């Protein structure tokens, strides 16, 4: 995505989010945007039509009304139509994604992924989730996966932060230190 498209998606999602907060309808708008995201994911043709330069704005707006009428809130449907009017239909999926980021921040929630060499028990997962919540101040949605290449320890990704406590990384750092020590 071009940086201009990302900036536009952020601007539009912020405007929609502020409207939802002001009306105390954040959850409802989020649910409608989830419906839009699902429809776009299930039908890539929808975005192809909305991008197509030879299809008129009026036809694109009719299509949006057909697809989303009675499936999403009226204000979200109008918002989608506004994006078509502004020739910004291509950013619809990114507006929904940016709205989700704002929603997580508003709710003080975040995703985290833990990668371990062996599967964690439920008790270990819960203990890790609680430690991450204490460290971040956010409610944490934790997912885990196994990667035997890390040998031991764990790698945790919280948002855009990476905490690498894997044995493989520790060994690599020791190798580098030894290599530097031999050179000097």
Secondary structure, DSSP 8 states (H G I E B T S, - for coil): --HHHHHHHHHHHHHHHHHHHHTT-HHHHHHHHHHHHHHHHH-HHHHHHHH-TTS-HHHHHHHHHHHHTTTS-HHHHHHHHHHHHTT-GGGHHHHHHHHHHHHHHHHTEEEEEEEESS---HHHHHHHHHHHHHHHSSEEEEEEEE-GGG-SEEEEEETTEEEEEEHHHHHHHHHHHHHHHHH-
